[in-house]
Amino acid sequence: MQNTRALTLSFEVNGPPPVKTEALSIFAAGHRQAARVRTLLQAACGAAQRSGWTALAEPVALEVVLRCPPGRRTSDAATLIGGIGAVLQDKKRAADIGLAHLGVLADVALYVDDRQIQQISYREEPAEEMSYLVRVTSLPPPV
């Protein structure tokens, strides 16, 4: 039987991405990144539902294309990747902080753990408004 599971999921998100810059979880209720986290989760949820995507357990590649006006980048590439990577993983590990404020978005996960990310691609493109593309691709397991 052929595996018909999608190997790549891509989606666009309007606005700036969440950034991971401090020890406080970006999932905490009232965190200053809360609106960005919610926007990313909503976009990921829609894309996953349309494609039938389920959280991957194998290695993944993460690609991010940030589109922003020149000089308006919100943070460095590492904190952008860290924030996006954390938001798209299974949040059950962060359950000790309480995720009820996220509602059904707490269940949105494109992969189990951001430690599965084995390839990262990041680039910036000029644009009038800030937005970003996220692409998660399943990688073959190591041999």
N, CA, C and O atoms as a MOPAC input file, in Angstrom:
PM7 MOZYME 1SCF
protein

 N      0.83900 1    -1.16900 1     0.00000 1
 C      0.00000 1     0.00000 1     0.00000 1
 C      0.89400 1     1.24500 1     0.00000 1
 O      1.87900 1     1.29900 1     0.73700 1
 N      0.56200 1     2.22900 1    -0.81000 1
 C      1.35200 1     3.44500 1    -0.92400 1
 C      0.98300 1     4.42700 1     0.18100 1
 O     -0.19500 1     4.58900 1     0.50300 1
 N      1.99000 1     5.08600 1     0.76500 1
 C      1.76200 1     6.11800 1     1.76600 1
 C      1.33600 1     7.39000 1     1.04200 1
 O      2.09000 1     7.92500 1     0.23000 1
 N      0.13800 1     7.87200 1     1.33200 1
 C     -0.37500 1     9.05900 1     0.65500 1
 C     -0.23300 1    10.30500 1     1.51300 1
 O     -0.76400 1    11.36000 1     1.16600 1
 N      0.46300 1    10.19900 1     2.60800 1
 C      0.64500 1    11.31400 1     3.51300 1
 C      1.47000 1    12.41900 1     2.83200 1
 O      2.44600 1    12.13600 1     2.13700 1
 N      1.06600 1    13.67100 1     3.04200 1
 C      1.79000 1    14.80200 1     2.48200 1
 C      3.19500 1    14.86500 1     3.06100 1
 O      3.38800 1    14.65400 1     4.25900 1
 N      4.17500 1    15.15500 1     2.21400 1
 C      5.55900 1    15.23500 1     2.65500 1
 C      5.99900 1    16.66100 1     2.93300 1
 O      7.01000 1    16.87900 1     3.60100 1
 N      5.25600 1    17.62800 1     2.43100 1
 C      5.58400 1    19.03500 1     2.63600 1
 C      4.30800 1    19.82300 1     2.90000 1
 O      3.28000 1    19.59800 1     2.26300 1
 N      4.39200 1    20.74100 1     3.84200 1
 C      3.27600 1    21.63200 1     4.13900 1
 C      3.81200 1    23.05500 1     4.10600 1
 O      4.77700 1    23.37400 1     4.80000 1
 N      3.18500 1    23.91700 1     3.29600 1
 C      3.57700 1    25.32400 1     3.18000 1
 C      2.37800 1    26.19900 1     3.45300 1
 O      1.25000 1    25.86300 1     3.09200 1
 N      2.63200 1    27.32300 1     4.09400 1
 C      1.56000 1    28.28800 1     4.32300 1
 C      2.14200 1    29.66700 1     4.58500 1
 O      3.29000 1    29.80900 1     5.00600 1
 N      1.33300 1    30.66700 1     4.32700 1
 C      1.69800 1    32.07000 1     4.51600 1
 C      1.06400 1    32.59000 1     5.79500 1
 O     -0.02500 1    32.16800 1     6.18400 1
 N      1.76600 1    33.51600 1     6.44400 1
 C      1.25600 1    34.14200 1     7.66300 1
 C      1.45400 1    35.64800 1     7.51900 1
 O      2.55400 1    36.09900 1     7.20000 1
 N      0.41000 1    36.42100 1     7.75000 1
 C      0.52000 1    37.87700 1     7.70900 1
 C      1.01400 1    38.39400 1     9.05600 1
 O      0.63800 1    37.87800 1    10.10900 1
 N      1.85000 1    39.40600 1     9.00700 1
 C      2.38500 1    40.01100 1    10.21500 1
 C      3.72200 1    39.40900 1    10.59400 1
 O      4.23700 1    38.53800 1     9.89400 1
 N      4.28700 1    39.87100 1    11.70100 1
 C      5.60300 1    39.38000 1    12.13500 1
 C      5.50200 1    38.01600 1    12.81000 1
 O      4.47700 1    37.69500 1    13.41200 1
 N      6.55600 1    37.21400 1    12.71200 1
 C      6.56600 1    35.90600 1    13.38500 1
 C      6.85300 1    36.04600 1    14.87600 1
 O      7.41200 1    37.05300 1    15.31100 1
 N      6.47200 1    35.03300 1    15.66300 1
 C      6.84200 1    35.05400 1    17.07800 1
 C      8.34900 1    34.86200 1    17.22700 1
 O      8.97600 1    34.15800 1    16.43600 1
 N      8.91500 1    35.48900 1    18.23800 1
 C     10.33800 1    35.33800 1    18.50200 1
 C     10.53500 1    34.73600 1    19.88100 1
 O      9.75800 1    34.98100 1    20.80300 1
 N     11.57200 1    33.95600 1    20.00100 1
 C     11.88400 1    33.30000 1    21.26900 1
 C     13.15900 1    33.94700 1    21.80100 1
 O     14.26100 1    33.65800 1    21.33700 1
 N     12.98500 1    34.83400 1    22.79100 1
 C     14.12000 1    35.61200 1    23.27200 1
 C     14.34600 1    35.51500 1    24.77200 1
 O     15.30100 1    36.09700 1    25.28600 1
 N     13.49300 1    34.79500 1    25.48200 1
 C     13.61600 1    34.76200 1    26.93200 1
 C     13.25400 1    33.38200 1    27.46500 1
 O     12.74900 1    32.52900 1    26.73500 1
 N     13.51800 1    33.18300 1    28.73500 1
 C     13.23900 1    31.88600 1    29.34700 1
 C     11.74300 1    31.64500 1    29.52800 1
 O     11.30900 1    30.49300 1    29.52100 1
 N     10.95400 1    32.68700 1    29.68600 1
 C      9.50900 1    32.54900 1    29.84700 1
 C      8.91700 1    31.94000 1    28.57700 1
 O      9.21700 1    32.38100 1    27.46800 1
 N      8.08000 1    30.93000 1    28.75200 1
 C      7.47700 1    30.25500 1    27.60400 1
 C      6.61000 1    31.20900 1    26.79400 1
 O      5.82300 1    31.97300 1    27.35400 1
 N      6.75900 1    31.16000 1    25.47200 1
 C      5.91800 1    31.99500 1    24.61800 1
 C      4.47600 1    31.51200 1    24.60900 1
 O      3.61100 1    32.16300 1    24.02300 1
 N      4.20700 1    30.38600 1    25.24500 1
 C      2.84300 1    29.86600 1    25.34900 1
 C      2.11900 1    30.36700 1    26.58800 1
 O      0.92100 1    30.12500 1    26.73400 1
 N      2.81700 1    31.06100 1    27.48700 1
 C      2.19800 1    31.54100 1    28.72100 1
 C      1.10200 1    32.55600 1    28.38900 1
 O      1.26300 1    33.39600 1    27.50400 1
 N     -0.00600 1    32.46200 1    29.11200 1
 C     -1.09500 1    33.41800 1    28.92200 1
 C     -0.56100 1    34.82400 1    29.18400 1
 O      0.12200 1    35.05700 1    30.18100 1
 N     -0.87100 1    35.75000 1    28.29600 1
 C     -0.45000 1    37.12600 1    28.45900 1
 C      0.97600 1    37.42400 1    28.01900 1
 O      1.44700 1    38.55000 1    28.18300 1
 N      1.66900 1    36.43700 1    27.46500 1
 C      3.02700 1    36.67700 1    26.97100 1
 C      2.98000 1    37.73500 1    25.87700 1
 O      2.00300 1    37.80700 1    25.13100 1
 N      4.01200 1    38.54800 1    25.77100 1
 C      4.00500 1    39.62300 1    24.77000 1
 C      3.99400 1    39.11000 1    23.33900 1
 O      3.72000 1    39.88200 1    22.42100 1
 N      4.28400 1    37.82500 1    23.11800 1
 C      4.24200 1    37.22400 1    21.78400 1
 C      2.90900 1    36.50800 1    21.51700 1
 O      2.75500 1    35.86700 1    20.47700 1
 N      1.95800 1    36.60800 1    22.43300 1
 C      0.72000 1    35.83000 1    22.35200 1
 C     -0.03400 1    36.02100 1    21.03000 1
 O     -0.49800 1    35.04300 1    20.44600 1
 N     -0.16200 1    37.24200 1    20.56000 1
 C     -0.90600 1    37.47800 1    19.31000 1
 C     -0.18300 1    36.83600 1    18.12400 1
 O     -0.82600 1    36.27300 1    17.23800 1
 N      1.14300 1    36.91900 1    18.10200 1
 C      1.91700 1    36.31600 1    17.01800 1
 C      1.82900 1    34.79300 1    17.06600 1
 O      1.74200 1    34.13900 1    16.02700 1
 N      1.85000 1    34.23200 1    18.27400 1
 C      1.72400 1    32.78100 1    18.44000 1
 C      0.36800 1    32.32500 1    17.90700 1
 O      0.28500 1    31.35800 1    17.14900 1
 N     -0.67300 1    33.01500 1    18.30100 1
 C     -2.02800 1    32.65800 1    17.87100 1
 C     -2.17000 1    32.76300 1    16.34900 1
 O     -2.77000 1    31.88400 1    15.72900 1
 N     -1.63300 1    33.81400 1    15.74400 1
 C     -1.71200 1    33.99100 1    14.29100 1
 C     -1.00800 1    32.84800 1    13.56600 1
 O     -1.53400 1    32.31300 1    12.59000 1
 N      0.18300 1    32.47000 1    14.04100 1
 C      0.91200 1    31.35700 1    13.43200 1
 C      0.14700 1    30.04400 1    13.60000 1
 O      0.05100 1    29.26100 1    12.65500 1
 N     -0.39100 1    29.80000 1    14.77900 1
 C     -1.14900 1    28.56300 1    15.01000 1
 C     -2.39500 1    28.49600 1    14.13400 1
 O     -2.73000 1    27.42800 1    13.62200 1
 N     -3.08400 1    29.61800 1    13.95300 1
 C     -4.27300 1    29.63400 1    13.10200 1
 C     -3.91000 1    29.31800 1    11.65100 1
 O     -4.61300 1    28.55600 1    10.98700 1
 N     -2.82200 1    29.89700 1    11.16300 1
 C     -2.39400 1    29.62900 1     9.78100 1
 C     -1.96900 1    28.17400 1     9.62100 1
 O     -2.32800 1    27.53100 1     8.63500 1
 N     -1.21000 1    27.64800 1    10.58000 1
 C     -0.77300 1    26.24700 1    10.52200 1
 C     -1.96400 1    25.30700 1    10.60100 1
 O     -2.01400 1    24.30000 1     9.89500 1
 N     -2.92300 1    25.63400 1    11.45800 1
 C     -4.11300 1    24.78600 1    11.61200 1
 C     -4.89100 1    24.71700 1    10.29600 1
 O     -5.28700 1    23.63400 1     9.86600 1
 N     -5.10600 1    25.85800 1     9.66500 1
 C     -5.82700 1    25.87200 1     8.39200 1
 C     -5.12400 1    25.05500 1     7.32600 1
 O     -5.75700 1    24.27500 1     6.61400 1
 N     -3.81300 1    25.23200 1     7.21600 1
 C     -3.04500 1    24.48900 1     6.21400 1
 C     -3.07300 1    22.99200 1     6.50500 1
 O     -3.22100 1    22.18300 1     5.58900 1
 N     -2.93200 1    22.62600 1     7.77300 1
 C     -2.94300 1    21.20400 1     8.14500 1
 C     -4.30800 1    20.57900 1     7.86400 1
 O     -4.38400 1    19.45400 1     7.37000 1
 N     -5.37200 1    21.29300 1     8.17400 1
 C     -6.70700 1    20.75900 1     7.92800 1
 C     -6.97000 1    20.58200 1     6.44000 1
 O     -7.54800 1    19.57400 1     6.03400 1
 N     -6.56200 1    21.53400 1     5.63100 1
 C     -6.79000 1    21.43700 1     4.17800 1
 C     -6.02800 1    20.26100 1     3.56200 1
 O     -6.49900 1    19.65300 1     2.60200 1
 N     -4.86700 1    19.94500 1     4.10600 1
 C     -4.02800 1    18.90600 1     3.50200 1
 C     -4.13100 1    17.54900 1     4.18400 1
 O     -3.65700 1    16.55000 1     3.64300 1
 N     -4.74500 1    17.49800 1     5.36500 1
 C     -4.79100 1    16.24300 1     6.10900 1
 C     -3.49200 1    15.95000 1     6.85800 1
 O     -3.24400 1    14.80900 1     7.25000 1
 N     -2.67400 1    16.96500 1     7.05600 1
 C     -1.37700 1    16.84000 1     7.73100 1
 C     -1.55700 1    16.37500 1     9.16500 1
 O     -2.44600 1    16.84300 1     9.87600 1
 N     -0.71000 1    15.45800 1     9.57800 1
 C     -0.64400 1    15.05700 1    10.98100 1
 C      0.78600 1    15.26100 1    11.46100 1
 O      1.72900 1    15.21400 1    10.67000 1
 N      0.94000 1    15.48600 1    12.75500 1
 C      2.26100 1    15.78200 1    13.32100 1
 C      3.26800 1    14.69100 1    12.96600 1
 O      3.00400 1    13.50200 1    13.14800 1
 N      4.40800 1    15.10700 1    12.46300 1
 C      5.45500 1    14.17300 1    12.06200 1
 C      6.29700 1    13.75300 1    13.26400 1
 O      6.53000 1    14.53700 1    14.18400 1
 N      6.74500 1    12.50900 1    13.23500 1
 C      7.65100 1    12.00600 1    14.27400 1
 C      9.06200 1    11.84000 1    13.73800 1
 O      9.99800 1    11.63400 1    14.51100 1
 N      9.22900 1    11.92900 1    12.41400 1
 C     10.53500 1    11.74500 1    11.79500 1
 C     11.24800 1    13.09700 1    11.65800 1
 O     10.65200 1    14.13400 1    11.94900 1
 N     12.50400 1    13.10200 1    11.22300 1
 C     13.23000 1    14.34900 1    11.02300 1
 C     12.51600 1    15.26000 1    10.02200 1
 O     11.85200 1    14.79300 1     9.09600 1
 N     12.66800 1    16.57200 1    10.23100 1
 C     12.01900 1    17.54500 1     9.35300 1
 C     13.00300 1    18.64100 1     8.94600 1
 O     14.02300 1    18.87400 1     9.59400 1
 N     12.65200 1    19.29400 1     7.85200 1
 C     13.32500 1    20.50900 1     7.41500 1
 C     12.34400 1    21.65300 1     7.62500 1
 O     11.14700 1    21.50700 1     7.37900 1
 N     12.85500 1    22.78500 1     8.08000 1
 C     12.03600 1    23.97700 1     8.29000 1
 C     12.58600 1    25.09300 1     7.41000 1
 O     13.76800 1    25.42800 1     7.48000 1
 N     11.72800 1    25.65700 1     6.59200 1
 C     12.09900 1    26.78600 1     5.74900 1
 C     11.24500 1    27.97800 1     6.13700 1
 O     10.03100 1    27.85300 1     6.29700 1
 N     11.87300 1    29.12800 1     6.28800 1
 C     11.17000 1    30.36800 1     6.60400 1
 C     11.63400 1    31.43600 1     5.63100 1
 O     12.83200 1    31.64400 1     5.44100 1
 N     10.67100 1    32.10900 1     5.01800 1
 C     10.96300 1    33.25300 1     4.15900 1
 C     10.25700 1    34.44800 1     4.78900 1
 O      9.02800 1    34.52500 1     4.79900 1
 N     11.04800 1    35.37200 1     5.31000 1
 C     10.50500 1    36.57500 1     5.93800 1
 C     10.42100 1    37.67000 1     4.89600 1
 O     11.40400 1    37.98300 1     4.22500 1
 N      9.24100 1    38.24900 1     4.76600 1
 C      9.04100 1    39.36700 1     3.84900 1
 C      8.77400 1    40.60900 1     4.69400 1
 O      7.83700 1    40.64500 1     5.49100 1
 N      9.61200 1    41.62500 1     4.50700 1
 C      9.42900 1    42.82000 1     5.32400 1
 C     10.00400 1    44.04700 1     4.62700 1
 O     10.87900 1    43.93800 1     3.76900 1
 N      9.49100 1    45.22600 1     5.01300 1
 C     10.07800 1    46.45400 1     4.47300 1
 C     11.54000 1    46.55300 1     4.90900 1
 O     11.88200 1    46.11300 1     6.00700 1
 N     12.38500 1    47.11000 1     4.08900 1
 C     13.79300 1    47.24700 1     4.45700 1
 C     13.95200 1    47.94200 1     5.81200 1
 O     13.32800 1    48.97000 1     6.07700 1
 N     14.80200 1    47.35800 1     6.66200 1
 C     15.05900 1    47.93300 1     7.97900 1
 C     13.98200 1    47.69400 1     9.01100 1
 O     14.05000 1    48.27700 1    10.09300 1
 N     12.99400 1    46.86900 1     8.73500 1
 C     11.88700 1    46.65500 1     9.67700 1
 C     11.86400 1    45.26200 1    10.28400 1
 O     10.88000 1    44.88800 1    10.92100 1
 N     12.92100 1    44.48900 1    10.10200 1
 C     12.95300 1    43.13800 1    10.67500 1
 C     12.78700 1    43.25300 1    12.18700 1
 O     13.37400 1    44.13400 1    12.81400 1
 N     11.99500 1    42.37200 1    12.76400 1
 C     11.66400 1    42.46400 1    14.18600 1
 C     12.73600 1    41.89000 1    15.09400 1
 O     12.81200 1    42.27100 1    16.26200 1
 N     13.54900 1    41.00200 1    14.60200 1
 C     14.54200 1    40.35000 1    15.43600 1
 C     15.55000 1    39.65200 1    14.54300 1
 O     15.43200 1    39.68800 1    13.31800 1
 N     16.55600 1    39.00900 1    15.16200 1
 C     17.52800 1    38.27800 1    14.35400 1
 C     16.95200 1    36.94000 1    13.90300 1
 O     15.95300 1    36.46200 1    14.44100 1
 N     17.60100 1    36.35200 1    12.90900 1
 C     17.10900 1    35.11300 1    12.30700 1
 C     16.99700 1    33.98600 1    13.32700 1
 O     16.04000 1    33.21300 1    13.28000 1
 N     17.95100 1    33.87600 1    14.24700 1
 C     17.93300 1    32.77300 1    15.21700 1
 C     16.70800 1    32.83000 1    16.12300 1
 O     16.10000 1    31.79600 1    16.39400 1
 N     16.33400 1    34.01800 1    16.59600 1
 C     15.16800 1    34.09900 1    17.47400 1
 C     13.86600 1    33.90900 1    16.69900 1
 O     12.88100 1    33.41400 1    17.24900 1
 N     13.85900 1    34.30300 1    15.41800 1
 C     12.68100 1    34.05000 1    14.58300 1
 C     12.48500 1    32.55100 1    14.36800 1
 O     11.38400 1    32.02900 1    14.54800 1
 N     13.55500 1    31.86700 1    13.98400 1
 C     13.48100 1    30.41700 1    13.76900 1
 C     13.10600 1    29.71300 1    15.07200 1
 O     12.28500 1    28.79600 1    15.07000 1
 N     13.70900 1    30.14300 1    16.18600 1
 C     13.39600 1    29.53700 1    17.48100 1
 C     11.93800 1    29.68400 1    17.86600 1
 O     11.33200 1    28.74300 1    18.37600 1
 N     11.37200 1    30.85400 1    17.62700 1
 C      9.96800 1    31.07800 1    17.95200 1
 C      9.03300 1    30.25400 1    17.08900 1
 O      8.10600 1    29.62000 1    17.59300 1
 N      9.28000 1    30.26300 1    15.78300 1
 C      8.44200 1    29.48500 1    14.86500 1
 C      8.57200 1    27.99700 1    15.16800 1
 O      7.57100 1    27.28300 1    15.23800 1
 N      9.81000 1    27.52900 1    15.35000 1
 C     10.03600 1    26.11000 1    15.65000 1
 C      9.31100 1    25.66100 1    16.90100 1
 O      8.71800 1    24.58300 1    16.92200 1
 N      9.35200 1    26.47200 1    17.93700 1
 C      8.69000 1    26.11900 1    19.20100 1
 C      7.17200 1    26.08800 1    19.04900 1
 O      6.51400 1    25.19100 1    19.57600 1
 N      6.62100 1    27.05200 1    18.34100 1
 C      5.16100 1    27.14000 1    18.20000 1
 C      4.59900 1    25.96300 1    17.41700 1
 O      3.49500 1    25.50000 1    17.70500 1
 N      5.34200 1    25.47200 1    16.43000 1
 C      4.80900 1    24.42200 1    15.56400 1
 C      4.99800 1    23.01400 1    16.10600 1
 O      4.53700 1    22.05500 1    15.48600 1
 N      5.66600 1    22.86400 1    17.25000 1
 C      5.82300 1    21.53300 1    17.84000 1
 C      4.61400 1    21.19300 1    18.71300 1
 O      3.77300 1    22.04900 1    18.98800 1
 N      4.54200 1    19.94600 1    19.13900 1
 C      3.48900 1    19.48800 1    20.04300 1
 C      3.65300 1    20.22800 1    21.36900 1
 O      4.71500 1    20.16900 1    21.98900 1
 N      2.61500 1    20.91600 1    21.79600 1
 C      2.69800 1    21.73900 1    22.99200 1
 C      2.36400 1    21.00000 1    24.29000 1
 O      2.33700 1    21.61600 1    25.35600 1
 N      2.11600 1    19.71800 1    24.21800 1
 C      1.79800 1    18.96900 1    25.43300 1
 C      2.94800 1    18.99300 1    26.42300 1
 O      2.73200 1    18.86500 1    27.62800 1
 N      4.18800 1    19.15800 1    25.92200 1
 C      5.35000 1    19.25300 1    26.80500 1
 C      5.31200 1    20.53400 1    27.63000 1
 O      5.91900 1    20.59600 1    28.69900 1
 N      4.61300 1    21.54900 1    27.15100 1
 C      4.52400 1    22.81800 1    27.86300 1
 C      3.25300 1    22.90100 1    28.69500 1
 O      2.90000 1    23.97500 1    29.18200 1
 N      2.56700 1    21.78400 1    28.86200 1
 C      1.27900 1    21.77300 1    29.54600 1
 C      1.36300 1    22.24200 1    30.99400 1
 O      0.35100 1    22.65300 1    31.56100 1
 N      2.54200 1    22.19000 1    31.60500 1
 C      2.67300 1    22.61400 1    32.99400 1
 C      2.43600 1    24.11500 1    33.16100 1
 O      2.21100 1    24.56700 1    34.28300 1
 N      2.48000 1    24.90000 1    32.08300 1
 C      2.19800 1    26.32500 1    32.18600 1
 C      0.72800 1    26.62900 1    31.92700 1
 O      0.28300 1    27.75200 1    32.16700 1
 N     -0.02600 1    25.66100 1    31.44500 1
 C     -1.43700 1    25.87200 1    31.14500 1
 C     -1.61400 1    26.42800 1    29.74700 1
 O     -1.04500 1    27.46300 1    29.39800 1
 N     -2.40200 1    25.73800 1    28.95800 1
 C     -2.61500 1    26.13400 1    27.57100 1
 C     -4.08700 1    26.40100 1    27.26100 1
 O     -4.45700 1    26.57800 1    26.10100 1
 N     -4.92600 1    26.43000 1    28.30000 1
 C     -6.36200 1    26.59700 1    28.09400 1
 C     -6.68100 1    27.86800 1    27.30900 1
 O     -7.64500 1    27.88800 1    26.54400 1
 N     -5.89700 1    28.92200 1    27.48000 1
 C     -6.14100 1    30.19000 1    26.77800 1
 C     -5.99600 1    30.05500 1    25.26400 1
 O     -6.49200 1    30.90000 1    24.52000 1
 N     -5.31500 1    28.99400 1    24.79800 1
 C     -5.17000 1    28.76700 1    23.36100 1
 C     -6.35700 1    28.02800 1    22.76000 1
 O     -6.51200 1    27.99500 1    21.53900 1
 N     -7.19000 1    27.44100 1    23.59800 1
 C     -8.33300 1    26.67700 1    23.09700 1
 C     -7.87700 1    25.53300 1    22.21000 1
 O     -6.90300 1    24.85100 1    22.53000 1
 N     -8.57000 1    25.31300 1    21.09400 1
 C     -8.22800 1    24.21100 1    20.19400 1
 C     -6.87100 1    24.39300 1    19.53700 1
 O     -6.28800 1    23.42100 1    19.05500 1
 N     -6.35200 1    25.61900 1    19.50700 1
 C     -5.04200 1    25.86000 1    18.89700 1
 C     -3.91500 1    25.17800 1    19.67400 1
 O     -2.83100 1    24.97300 1    19.12800 1
 N     -4.15200 1    24.82800 1    20.91900 1
 C     -3.13700 1    24.12300 1    21.71600 1
 C     -2.80500 1    22.76600 1    21.10000 1
 O     -1.73000 1    22.21700 1    21.34200 1
 N     -3.73000 1    22.22700 1    20.30200 1
 C     -3.52600 1    20.91300 1    19.69000 1
 C     -2.83800 1    20.97400 1    18.32700 1
 O     -2.54800 1    19.93000 1    17.74200 1
 N     -2.57300 1    22.17300 1    17.81100 1
 C     -1.93800 1    22.31000 1    16.50400 1
 C     -0.45200 1    21.98500 1    16.62900 1
 O      0.27200 1    22.63400 1    17.38300 1
 N     -0.00400 1    20.97100 1    15.88200 1
 C      1.40600 1    20.57400 1    15.87500 1
 C      1.74500 1    20.03200 1    14.49400 1
 O      1.02700 1    19.18600 1    13.96100 1
 N      2.83600 1    20.51600 1    13.91500 1
 C      3.27200 1    20.00200 1    12.61800 1
 C      4.32800 1    18.92000 1    12.78000 1
 O      4.57400 1    18.14600 1    11.85500 1
 N      4.94800 1    18.86200 1    13.94500 1
 C      5.90100 1    17.81000 1    14.30600 1
 C      5.86200 1    17.67500 1    15.81600 1
 O      5.34300 1    18.55000 1    16.50800 1
 N      6.40400 1    16.59000 1    16.32400 1
 C      6.31700 1    16.30200 1    17.75400 1
 C      7.21700 1    17.22200 1    18.56600 1
 O      6.78100 1    17.78100 1    19.57300 1
 N      8.45900 1    17.38600 1    18.14500 1
 C      9.44500 1    18.11100 1    18.94100 1
 C     10.33700 1    18.92000 1    18.01400 1
 O     10.76600 1    18.40900 1    16.97900 1
 N     10.62600 1    20.16200 1    18.35600 1
 C     11.46500 1    20.96700 1    17.46200 1
 C     12.90200 1    20.44400 1    17.36800 1
 O     13.67800 1    20.92100 1    16.54000 1
 N     13.25600 1    19.48500 1    18.19700 1
 C     14.56100 1    18.82400 1    18.06100 1
 C     14.62200 1    17.94600 1    16.80200 1
 O     15.70000 1    17.51000 1    16.40000 1
 N     13.47700 1    17.69300 1    16.19100 1
 C     13.43500 1    16.93100 1    14.93600 1
 C     13.94300 1    17.74500 1    13.75400 1
 O     14.25500 1    17.18300 1    12.70400 1
 N     14.03000 1    19.05900 1    13.91400 1
 C     14.46600 1    19.91900 1    12.81300 1
 C     15.94400 1    19.65600 1    12.55200 1
 O     16.80100 1    19.92900 1    13.39300 1
 N     16.22200 1    19.11700 1    11.36500 1
 C     17.60100 1    18.78700 1    11.00100 1
 C     18.13300 1    19.64400 1     9.86500 1
 O     19.33300 1    19.65000 1     9.59200 1
 N     17.24100 1    20.36300 1     9.20800 1
 C     17.65300 1    21.29600 1     8.15500 1
 C     16.85700 1    22.57700 1     8.33600 1
 O     15.65000 1    22.54800 1     8.57800 1
 N     17.55500 1    23.70600 1     8.21500 1
 C     16.90200 1    25.00900 1     8.33800 1
 C     17.30200 1    25.86100 1     7.14500 1
 O     18.47100 1    25.92300 1     6.76500 1
 N     16.30300 1    26.51500 1     6.56500 1
 C     16.54600 1    27.46400 1     5.48500 1
 C     15.84100 1    28.75900 1     5.86300 1
 O     14.66300 1    28.74900 1     6.22000 1
 N     16.55800 1    29.86800 1     5.78500 1
 C     15.99100 1    31.16900 1     6.12500 1
 C     16.47900 1    32.19000 1     5.11300 1
 O     17.66100 1    32.23000 1     4.77000 1
 N     15.56700 1    33.00200 1     4.64600 1
 C     15.95900 1    34.11000 1     3.79700 1
 C     14.95800 1    35.24200 1     3.96600 1
 O     13.84300 1    35.05100 1     4.45100 1
 N     15.38600 1    36.41600 1     3.55600 1
 C     14.54100 1    37.59400 1     3.63100 1
 C     14.29600 1    38.13600 1     2.24100 1
 O     15.16400 1    38.07800 1     1.37000 1
 N     13.10100 1    38.66400 1     2.04700 1
 C     12.73100 1    39.29500 1     0.78900 1
 C     12.09200 1    40.63900 1     1.09500 1
 O     11.34600 1    40.75400 1     2.06800 1
 N     12.36300 1    41.64900 1     0.29500 1
 C     11.72900 1    42.94700 1     0.52900 1
 C     10.23600 1    42.89200 1     0.20700 1
 O      9.81400 1    42.22000 1    -0.73500 1
 N      9.45500 1    43.60200 1     0.99600 1
 C      8.01000 1    43.66500 1     0.79000 1
 C      7.48800 1    44.92800 1     1.45900 1
 O      8.15200 1    45.49900 1     2.32500 1
 N      6.30900 1    45.36000 1     1.06200 1
 C      5.70800 1    46.54200 1     1.68000 1
 C      5.15100 1    46.22700 1     3.05900 1
 O      5.22600 1    47.05700 1     3.96600 1
 N      4.59500 1    45.03500 1     3.22200 1
 C      4.01000 1    44.61800 1     4.50000 1
 C      4.74000 1    43.38100 1     5.00500 1
 O      5.22200 1    42.56500 1     4.21900 1
 N      4.81600 1    43.25400 1     6.31900 1
 C      5.49300 1    42.09000 1     6.89300 1
 C      4.60100 1    40.85200 1     6.79800 1
 O      3.40900 1    40.89400 1     7.10400 1
 N      5.21600 1    39.75200 1     6.36500 1
 C      4.56800 1    38.44200 1     6.31600 1
 C      5.68700 1    37.41000 1     6.25200 1
 O      6.86200 1    37.75700 1     6.12900 1
 N      5.31100 1    36.15000 1     6.33600 1
 C      6.32400 1    35.10900 1     6.20500 1
 C      5.70200 1    33.81400 1     5.71200 1
 O      4.52600 1    33.52600 1     5.93600 1
 N      6.54000 1    33.04800 1     5.03400 1
 C      6.18000 1    31.73300 1     4.53200 1
 C      6.84900 1    30.70800 1     5.43600 1
 O      8.01300 1    30.85600 1     5.80900 1
 N      6.10500 1    29.67700 1     5.78100 1
 C      6.65400 1    28.55500 1     6.54200 1
 C      6.46900 1    27.30000 1     5.70000 1
 O      5.39300 1    27.05200 1     5.15700 1
 N      7.53100 1    26.51800 1     5.60200 1
 C      7.44900 1    25.23400 1     4.90100 1
 C      8.11000 1    24.17900 1     5.77900 1
 O      9.26700 1    24.31600 1     6.17400 1
 N      7.35600 1    23.12500 1     6.07700 1
 C      7.86600 1    21.98400 1     6.84000 1
 C      7.87000 1    20.78500 1     5.90500 1
 O      6.86300 1    20.48200 1     5.26600 1
 N      9.00400 1    20.10900 1     5.83000 1
 C      9.16000 1    18.97000 1     4.94200 1
 C      9.65500 1    17.76700 1     5.73000 1
 O     10.58900 1    17.87500 1     6.52400 1
 N      9.03100 1    16.63600 1     5.50900 1
 C      9.47900 1    15.38000 1     6.11300 1
 C     10.78000 1    14.95600 1     5.46000 1
 O     10.89700 1    14.96400 1     4.23500 1
 N     11.75800 1    14.58600 1     6.27200 1
 C     13.03700 1    14.08900 1     5.76500 1
 C     13.10700 1    12.58700 1     5.96700 1
 O     12.48500 1    12.05700 1     6.88800 1
 N     13.85500 1    11.89400 1     5.12200 1
 C     14.01300 1    10.45200 1     5.33200 1
 C     14.74200 1    10.21400 1     6.64600 1
 O     15.63400 1    10.98100 1     7.00900 1
 N     14.36800 1     9.15400 1     7.36600 1
 C     15.05500 1     8.85700 1     8.61700 1
 C     16.53600 1     8.55000 1     8.34800 1
 O     16.88100 1     8.03300 1     7.28600 1
 N     17.41000 1     8.87200 1     9.31600 1
 C     18.83000 1     8.56600 1     9.11700 1
 C     19.06100 1     7.07400 1     8.96600 1
 O     18.37200 1     6.26000 1     9.58100 1
 N     20.04600 1     6.72200 1     8.13400 1
 C     20.33300 1     5.30300 1     7.90400 1
 C     21.41100 1     4.79800 1     8.83300 1
 O     21.77600 1     3.62400 1     8.77500 1

